Amino acid sequence: MKLHKITINGATKTRESFMHRILAPAFQAQSLHEVIGLSRQAVRKMERFGIFDDVKMQLDSPSDAWLRDRKDMVDLGIWVKESSRVQIKTGTEAGNAEASMYGALTVKNVFGGAETLSTSMAFGTRTSSAFQFALATPLLADPDKNLSINLFSQARNNTQWSSYEEELKGGSLKYTTLSPLGYHEFAYEGQWREICRPSEKASLSIREQCGHSLKSALTHMWVHDQRDEPLMPSTGHFIRVIQEYAGLGGDVEHLRQEVEAQIARSNDKGYIVSASVKSGYLHSLNGKPSKISDRFFLGGPMSVRGFKSNGLGPREGDDSLGGDAYIAAGVSLLTPFPGLAERDSFKAHFFANAGSLVSVKPGQSATKTVDDLTKTPSVSAGAGIVYRHPQVRIELNFALPLMAAKTDAVSRGWQLGLGISFL
């Protein structure tokens, strides 16, 4: 049994060549079973592009009069209902110690091949303003392979933990794909950054960082996520690795690596145990100290709890300076909340966190860096409640710092955290 012809109905905005590339494998079928299987695969692929509200298929005898008596051929009919091309969305978001409002305009299937044109703007408490323009297209009609061009502009208000603001403008070219091992993102990004508007009380270290810098970098991100859900996982594991090489132009030259891992386990009584670890390292390649825009920051209600947001590590006066190497780890126990045991979205929360963030001088040995990270870790423990909102994880914890470095900004007592990333 072979497929003779495919008829597509309702695809008025989608290119014929794009549809042909999706459906072409069905013509390789050699039996009715293969025809049905490959046709269904093609329909599922069409649904994943997000440009059709409905896709239906039907097999029938050949419609051509001279083939109607052939029992070894069938025709495939596909009926689609195309989605609206233009979407406008506004709303508010809260997460990772920031609240913002946003507006976005998205145009789907721009050129008839599932391309997406989007532009957005947002205004928030930490990101004062953000504007982005992006054009994305699937490669070879494959929803798992995408190429995108992005242009962006941001203004960040960092005065909550340090006495400066930051402006960024730039663009990137990204290729994303899925493999049996997980999600991959390869990107080239060019950024113009300016550390600006230091406050009157800004430290000398912050004033020395003020001015312009230009970064031209290649990055790779790999994500392997086997958790049952990201906000309150009860089983599975998660790994994310980010690598960056800067030095293709501009005045920034470094290697930057960050690794994050998480594992969760539960029992049938609603108890969940999870453990997380994060680590990062920034290595200067030009013999100069790193830029504050590229450094790591650590601490806060969703990070190392019991410390102020970005409150760990090097500090001068009231200014957090960030660091070039860090390690953080956490263990959490979630239990049914008294009186709300039937609601899985509420859990009592018991935790212990530890972390360390240090600066690394150019040419410093790895042994010295490891010694600095491990000799004075910051440690906290506490308890509270966790609520899993459909869009964000909300925590209210009472945190008690147990060990702290001289430069750490501690936050003993109640902490409210909202975010999608947590330790």
C-alpha atoms as one frame of an Amber mdcrd trajectory, in Angstrom:
protein
   0.000   0.000   0.000   1.376   3.387  -1.063   0.282   6.983  -0.746  -0.816
   8.407  -4.084  -1.723  12.011  -3.367  -2.088  14.508  -0.513  -4.720  17.222
  -0.601  -4.467  20.119   1.837  -7.525  22.231   2.577  -7.589  25.540   4.463
  -3.885  26.427   4.334  -4.327  29.770   2.619  -1.521  31.570   4.504   1.030
  28.759   4.541   3.483  28.091   1.705   2.960  24.943  -0.325   6.696  24.200
  -0.289   6.702  24.331   3.525   3.801  21.882   3.748   5.418  19.603   1.171
   8.602  19.326   3.235   6.548  18.279   6.283   4.432  15.744   4.416   7.024
  14.330   1.980   8.142  11.439   4.288   4.625   9.953   4.091   5.255   9.076
   0.420   7.987   6.649   1.563   5.384   4.351   3.159   5.212   0.790   1.804
   2.161  -0.477   3.721  -1.119   0.829   5.080   0.324   0.685   8.583   3.262
   2.878   7.507   0.967   5.263   5.635  -1.114   5.803   8.771   1.940   6.104
  11.036   3.860   8.565   8.842   0.729  10.618   8.184   0.070  10.952  11.886
   3.685  11.964  12.479   3.295  14.703   9.890   0.067  15.922  11.498   1.701
  16.036  14.943   4.589  18.012  13.485   2.161  20.486  11.907   0.449  20.972
  15.265   3.744  21.734  17.009   4.454  24.818  14.888   1.626  26.668  16.600
   0.191  28.097  13.381  -2.871  25.829  13.200  -5.787  25.755  15.627  -6.964
  22.417  14.281  -5.539  19.707  12.009  -7.533  16.698  10.799  -6.626  13.900
   8.381  -8.544  11.253   6.443  -7.460   8.407   4.187  -9.613   7.520   1.182
  -9.546   5.703  -2.136  -7.742   7.542  -4.955  -9.903  10.382  -6.292  -8.549
  10.058  -9.837 -11.038   8.081 -11.934  -8.381   5.881 -13.567  -7.066   4.811
 -10.132 -10.317   4.146  -8.294 -10.015   0.405  -8.727  -6.453   0.308  -7.388
  -6.417  -1.387  -4.005  -2.738  -0.671  -3.350  -3.014   3.149  -3.265  -4.736
   5.701  -1.043  -5.141   9.458  -0.953  -4.572  11.550   2.152  -6.786  14.529
   2.843  -5.747  17.118   5.427  -8.002  19.876   6.720  -6.447  22.705   8.722
  -7.742  25.770  10.496  -5.025  28.403  10.574  -4.470  30.429  13.730  -4.796
  34.174  13.814  -1.541  35.707  12.687  -1.476  38.673  15.058  -1.459  38.378
  18.834  -1.260  41.237  21.320  -0.544  40.453  24.942  -0.171  42.644  28.025
   0.225  41.723  31.631   2.346  41.730  34.749   5.063  39.352  35.863   6.756
  38.668  39.169   9.816  36.561  39.706  13.461  36.455  40.755  13.074  39.488
  43.029  11.504  41.615  40.308   8.021  42.784  39.358   7.290  44.123  35.882
   4.570  44.968  33.418   4.906  44.158  29.750   3.344  44.387  26.334   4.085
  42.141  23.362   3.069  42.012  19.713   3.565  38.710  17.885   2.978  37.994
  14.210   2.973  34.268  13.403   3.537  32.561  10.063   4.900  35.821   8.652
   6.173  34.425   5.340   4.108  31.233   5.272   6.758  28.980   6.801   5.945
  29.209  10.542   8.172  32.244  10.994   7.505  34.399  14.064   8.069  38.141
  14.293   7.807  39.525  17.808   8.446  42.772  19.569   8.046  43.452  23.250
   8.627  46.065  25.883   8.670  45.794  29.662   9.090  48.062  32.647  10.059
  46.699  36.030  11.569  47.293  39.423  15.045  46.029  38.476  14.929  46.127
  34.695  13.749  49.728  34.366  12.965  49.250  30.699  13.500  46.529  28.127
  12.756  46.443  24.422  13.248  43.453  22.133  12.696  42.617  18.490  13.049
  39.046  17.236  12.538  37.127  14.018  12.571  33.330  14.325  12.167  30.616
  11.717  12.227  26.808  11.821  14.961  25.206   9.731  14.049  22.501   7.206
  10.424  22.602   8.421  11.533  21.039  11.707   9.922  22.434  14.895  12.947
  21.232  16.891  15.445  23.351  14.926  15.087  27.122  14.994  17.156  30.107
  13.920  16.469  33.572  15.315  17.789  37.120  15.072  17.328  39.300  18.142
  17.847  43.009  18.790  17.479  44.354  22.306  17.885  47.343  24.578  17.756
  47.286  28.384  18.164  49.679  31.273  18.854  48.013  34.619  18.515  49.581
  38.028  20.968  47.824  40.331  20.746  50.313  43.205  19.029  47.781  45.455
  22.418  46.131  46.083  24.966  48.429  44.456  25.254  52.135  43.579  24.956
  52.088  39.791  22.666  51.617  36.841  23.441  49.839  33.597  22.404  50.213
  29.980  22.754  47.461  27.390  22.179  47.463  23.653  22.959  44.690  21.239
  21.902  41.806  19.094  22.296  38.084  18.753  22.003  35.230  16.296  20.736
  32.008  17.899  20.313  28.432  16.770  18.314  26.100  19.010  17.762  22.392
  18.662  16.621  19.326  20.578  18.692  16.170  20.858  18.223  12.919  22.799
  20.312  14.556  25.543  18.195  17.701  25.813  17.938  21.290  24.597  20.878
  23.098  22.988  21.262  26.785  22.224  24.208  28.122  20.219  24.519  31.888
  19.927  26.684  34.775  18.877  25.957  37.955  20.818  27.304  41.464  20.607
  26.632  43.810  23.528  27.436  47.431  24.169  27.244  48.076  27.919  27.522
  51.219  30.009  27.847  51.398  33.791  26.316  54.777  34.540  24.647  57.096
  36.996  26.586  56.120  40.136  25.012  57.473  43.312  26.720  60.048  45.494
  27.705  57.298  47.937  29.103  54.978  45.260  32.343  53.274  46.240  35.618
  53.771  44.402  35.339  50.255  42.927  31.975  51.120  41.342  33.261  54.455
  40.018  36.225  52.671  38.416  33.790  50.379  36.587  31.792  53.275  35.142
  31.991  53.780  31.396  31.488  51.792  28.218  32.467  48.246  27.294  31.866
  46.131  24.209  31.472  42.361  24.391  31.456  40.018  21.398  30.845  36.445
  22.500  29.960  32.899  21.496  27.757  30.978  23.912  26.385  27.468  24.262
  23.664  26.401  26.664  22.624  22.807  27.283  19.541  21.937  29.352  18.568
  18.412  30.357  15.298  18.512  32.288  13.648  15.294  33.459  11.619  16.801
  36.323   7.881  16.225  36.459   7.447  20.018  36.749   9.825  22.987  37.139
   8.264  24.969  40.024   7.747  22.253  42.668   9.333  19.090  41.286   8.591
  15.861  43.140  10.690  13.540  40.992  13.374  13.711  38.315  16.539  15.687
  37.751  17.670  18.854  36.001  21.040  19.913  34.566  21.976  23.194  32.881
  25.407  24.113  31.550  26.238  27.537  30.072  29.567  28.244  28.390  30.740
  31.574  26.987  33.814  32.746  25.144  34.191  36.516  24.802  37.030  37.942
  22.747  35.932  38.107  19.110  36.108  41.884  19.274  35.629  44.680  21.755
  37.443  45.072  25.067  36.098  42.029  26.930  38.047  38.759  26.844  37.089
  35.875  29.087  35.894  32.325  29.445  32.750  31.963  31.539  31.190  28.702
  32.692  28.128  28.052  34.829  26.662  24.704  35.925  23.405  23.991  37.749
  21.959  20.642  38.843  18.883  19.611  40.807  17.323  16.330  41.897  13.974
  15.623  43.591  12.381  12.574  45.163   9.031  12.033  46.905   6.854   9.419
  48.564   3.156   8.633  48.412   2.459  10.683  51.569   3.295  13.996  49.882
   6.816  14.475  51.263   9.374  15.841  48.786  13.141  16.022  49.242  15.173
  18.060  46.753  18.825  19.030  46.454  20.405  21.681  44.250  23.923  22.795
  43.455  25.201  25.680  41.331  28.680  26.776  40.400  30.305  29.306  38.102
  33.749  30.493  37.062  34.864  33.575  35.114  38.422  33.515  33.769  39.937
  36.675  32.312  41.991  36.158  29.157  43.554  39.619  28.852  45.184  39.899
  32.279  42.702  42.547  33.411  40.078  42.382  36.170  36.642  41.307  35.014
  33.815  43.719  34.231  31.063  43.959  36.812  28.526  43.309  34.032  29.934
  39.793  33.585  30.398  38.810  37.225  28.265  36.448  39.269  26.008  37.625
  42.090  24.642  35.420  44.847  22.167  35.578  47.689  18.478  36.316  48.177
  15.123  34.717  49.033  15.271  32.292  46.066  19.058  31.886  46.138  21.106
  31.464  49.317  18.280  32.307  51.706  18.973  34.325  54.846  20.999  36.893
  52.915  19.966  39.987  51.012  19.523  39.887  47.235  23.000  39.671  45.691
  24.355  40.187  49.202  27.112  37.557  49.291  30.722  38.017  48.327  33.042
  40.977  47.734  31.754  44.325  48.958  32.974  47.867  49.350  30.868  50.023
  51.609  27.232  49.358  50.732  28.066  48.124  47.233  28.009  44.461  46.229
  30.794  44.016  43.686  30.019  40.516  42.425  32.573  37.756  42.037  34.408
  35.619  39.508  33.786  32.219  41.100  30.973  30.840  43.193  29.426  27.685
  44.520  26.024  27.290  46.155  24.072  24.306  47.404  20.730  23.709  49.034
  18.621  20.917  50.502  14.866  21.285  50.962  12.145  19.183  52.558   8.560
  19.905  51.513   5.792  18.385  53.615   1.986  18.553  53.550   0.903  21.820
  55.171  -1.299  21.370  58.264  -4.906  21.984  57.301  -4.076  22.038  53.589
  -2.797  18.498  53.147  -5.170  17.859  50.249  -3.815  20.793  48.252  -0.573
  19.847  46.523   0.132  23.474  45.631   0.808  24.355  49.318   3.712  22.809
  51.186   5.558  23.428  54.431   9.210  24.145  53.649  12.364  23.283  55.632
  15.739  24.144  54.128  19.473  24.484  54.561  21.582  26.566  52.154  25.272
  27.269  51.748  27.211  29.395  49.298  30.417  31.241  48.615  31.315  33.966
  46.099  34.864  35.246  45.624  36.886  37.423  43.274  39.705  35.909  41.217
  42.802  37.907  40.359  44.251  37.526  36.829  46.734  34.656  36.864  45.486
  33.261  40.165  45.927  29.511  40.561  42.966  27.136  40.648  44.112  25.872
  44.067  43.915  29.374  45.529  40.422  29.849  44.052  39.171  26.570  45.523
  40.662  27.485  48.917  38.927  30.873  48.867  35.582  29.248  47.982  35.701
  26.614  50.713  37.304  28.296  53.714  34.450  30.636  54.724  31.119  29.463
  53.277  27.942  31.334  54.149  25.341  28.996  55.667  21.674  29.427  56.573
  18.678  27.342  57.594  15.010  27.982  58.114  11.412  27.058  57.529   8.355
  28.491  55.823   5.685  27.794  53.248   5.812  27.297  49.476   2.944  27.945
  47.088   3.071  26.718  43.509   1.282  29.268  41.365   0.762  28.185  37.733
   3.332  30.777  36.601   5.696  31.252  39.530   6.929  29.686  42.769   6.159
  31.761  45.869   8.032  31.256  49.136   7.597  32.859  52.547  10.416  31.689
  54.805  11.911  32.540  58.162  15.648  32.310  57.542  18.444  32.234  60.086
  22.036  32.835  58.905  24.340  30.383  60.712  27.681  31.409  59.180  28.508
  34.571  57.260  31.584  36.270  55.862  32.474  39.785  56.990  31.331  41.237
  53.678  27.975  39.417  53.516  24.718  41.344  53.838  22.576  39.130  56.067
  18.777  39.156  56.220  17.676  37.451  59.414  13.934  36.874  59.643  11.102
  36.661  57.151  11.842  36.650  53.418   9.335  36.653  50.551  10.548  35.179
  47.292   8.957  34.832  43.872  10.607  33.190  40.912  10.984  30.263  38.561
  14.595  29.536  39.555  15.383  28.482  43.114  18.070  26.814  45.180
